[in-house]
Amino acid sequence: MIPEAFQSFYQNQHADRWSELCHALMQTSARCERRNAFAEATNVARTFNEELVEKIPELDGCYFLDGEQDSEALAEGLQCYYRMDPASVLPARALDVQSGDRVLDMCAAPGGKSLILAEALAEQGHLTTNEWSRARKEKLRSVLKAYLPDEMLSRVRLTGHDASKWGLYEPDTYDRILLDAPCSSERHVLHQAAELKKWKPSRSKLLAQRQYALLCSAILACKPGGRIVYSTCSVSVLENDENIRKLIKKKGDSFHCVTQSISSYGEQTEFGWQILPDKYPGWGPMYWVVFEKC
């Protein structure tokens, strides 16, 4: 049973859409297999039964597999495929990392987006992956080791800092910053009875305050002319467009939003983009917005 306070909170935000959206959030999440470009470079081929594979349009290297397929193949010790929500691929690619960039992934665990950023760096550049939670940091470490070759690992720094203070210590440092912020993660809450029982309306408000601090830190740490992508897996507007509205009001002279989409996936919000599972069954939720620092 979903508490009335939870229903009311999101009904007020999504109006008539909430009933279908809530139902969609209760369904099974979609997961795709994303090919590891570093494993592919070893020329160890892995074939799928073509009848059991569905390529995902516009998401190169991403596939839906049926339950009979095995995605644990290794190529010279590296995992070949990483399982993730296909919606999560889009914010990482929207960062538009170029070879030679200095990149920061502020809240990087479990690591799927970090792998996409590392691949985009190719043969040059450096990636800092940060995760404040000690347990999640160790999960991130294991993912990086399983998917990245030694040469790439030598250009990856793994840290465990409070990212809300990052900009104070490394101002104007990074060409690209991904802030996939801790959020309400309503899909997870709806599938966990204990979490749903603990839920309060203040949860989203407190998280939005934390996210805003992280956003301010990202702007400080980004080089002038650099790019930031902010993303959440929340459906709360407090953590999404309302956070951006507040940021524009207080710091709008230091950045501008990039409104051009990288694909046909998602629907446009006031400041960014979102993928919601009532329109993309099983996908997301995922919200992202792209900034460029002035």
Secondary structure by P-SEA (a helix, b strand, c coil): cccaaaaaaaaaacccaaaaaaaaaacbbbbbbbbcaaaaaacccccccccccccccccccbbbbccccccccccccccccccccaaaaaaaaacccccccccccccccccaaaaaaaaaacccbbbbbbbccaaaaaaaaaaaaacccaaaaaabbbbbcccccccccccccccbbbccccccaaaaaaacaaaaaacccaaaaaaaaaaaaaaaaaaaaccccbbbbbbbccccccccaaaaaaaaacccccbbbbcccccccccccccccccccccccccccccbbbbbcc
